[in-house]
Amino acid sequence: MTLELFEHIHDVPELLAKIRSVMGRLVCIYCCLENVANLTERRERGYFNDFGHAGLQETFIAGGWEVKVAEADDRQCLFICE
């Protein structure tokens, strides 16, 4: 089971910055735009944002994180940041 959290957040950069201020490590799974590119399907799932793999990595970095792991399968992307 995966918990789809960031897909449902309006301001992901702000949330990442807040998490960074209190945590030293972040592990998350995100359904990247490359995995579900159909915007209608994304909205039906309640997704508010549409990051691609590279764009989400850039968002982590901008929030003060160093991406240690960025792996993808056919549906989800795993990110481990410190």
WOVENVEN-V525916 format. One record per backbone hydrogen bond with DSSP energy under -0.5 kcal/mol. CO is the residue of the C=O (numbers start at 0). NH is the residue of the N-H. If there is no record, write none. Layout:
BEGIN
<<CO/NH> <CO/NH>>
END
This chain:
BEGIN
<<1/3> <2/4> <4/7> <5/8> <6/47> <6/48> <9/11> <10/14> <11/15> <12/16> <13/17> <14/18> <15/19> <16/20> <17/21> <18/21> <18/22> <25/80> <27/78> <29/31> <29/76> <31/34> <31/35> <36/38> <37/41> <38/42> <39/43> <40/44> <41/46> <42/45> <50/32> <51/55> <52/56> <53/57> <54/58> <55/59> <56/60> <57/61> <58/62> <59/64> <60/63> <64/66> <65/67> <65/81> <68/79> <70/77> <75/72> <76/29> <77/70> <78/27> <79/67> <79/68> <80/25>>
END
